[in-house]
C-alpha cells in the first residue's frame, strides 16, 4: 500500500496495527470521517469490518448503498460485548484468525457502545492493552466514541489509550496518549500496604492452598466461592512453578475480599499481564488470564525480585 495515497489512514502502510480514537457528536462528523475510511478500504480490496451503533450503520447504509454488501462484517456492536473485557478481547482475538491467514491488511470500524453499560468502563483498559497485544497485526482500527452517550472521563480515556486521533482532516499522534502500563496504573485501584491484621499462610503445594481459600471465602461471597477458589488457585500454581513456595494472604475491606499471592521467583511485573488471552500455540500461560476474568480486579506488582498479585472480589 502506498502511504501517500492512503488519505484516510495517514502513514499507515498496512503492515502493523494502527489505533485511532475518533470522538464524534453528529451524523455529519460520521459522514466526513467514517464514510471515506470505509469507501477507501473497499476500493483497495481490503477486508472492511463495521461493528457500530445503529446510528453509525444508518449513515453508512445511506452513503454506500449496494456497496454495503461488500463489507466483510456489518453488525450491531451491542452484540459483541461478552459481559467483561477479558471475554470480549478474546472474541476479537479469535475473530481475527481468518483475516491473519489471508496475509492481507484489513480495516475495522469499531464502536464500543458497551462502555456506557454498568461495568463496561473497564473496556478502556483493554483498548490500552490492544496496542501491545495486536501490535503486529496488519489492520487499522478506527474506534468511534459518541460524546453524547459517554461521560467526559470515558472520552478522556479514549484519547489516552489510542495513539492516533483525527484532527482537521488528517491522522495525527494523540497529544494525550499514554503508554499501556502508565494508563493501567492510573485507573487500577491503588496499591496500598497490606494491613497488619491480614491472615497469611505459606504454601508449597496447590491442594492445601485451594482448601484454605475455600474455607476462608467471606460469607458475602458465598455464591462466588468456587470462582474465588479457582482464581486464587491459578495464581498460586503460577507462583509455585516460579519459586517453589508462595505466601498467600487475605483481608476484607467492607464487602470486598482481597487475596494476595507473593513469591520470590524471577518476576512477572508487567501491568498488562493477564489482560489479553494467551496464544493458542502455548501449552500454558492461561492462569493469570483466567484469574483476571474471574476477579473484579487483578493487580500485578513487583515484590523484591519476585511478584505480588492481588485479586479483589466484591459482593454482588
Buried (B, 14 or more C-beta within 10 A) or exposed (E): BEEEEBEBBBEBBBEBBBBBBBBBEEEEBBBBBBBEBBBBBBEBEBBBBBBBBEBBBEBBBEBBEEBBEBBBEBEBBBEBBBEBBBEBBBBBBEBBEEBEEEEBBBBBBBBBBBBEEEEBBBBBBBBBBBBBBBEEBBBBBBBBBBBEBBEEEBBBBBBBBBBBBBEEEEBEEBEBBBBBBEBBBEBBEEEEEBEEEEEEBEBEEBEEBBEBBBEBBBEBBEEBBEBBBBBBBBBBBBBBEBBEBBBBBBBBEEEBBBBBBBBBBEBBEBBBBBBBBBEEEEEEEBBBBBBBBBBBBBBBBEBEEBBBBBBBBBBE
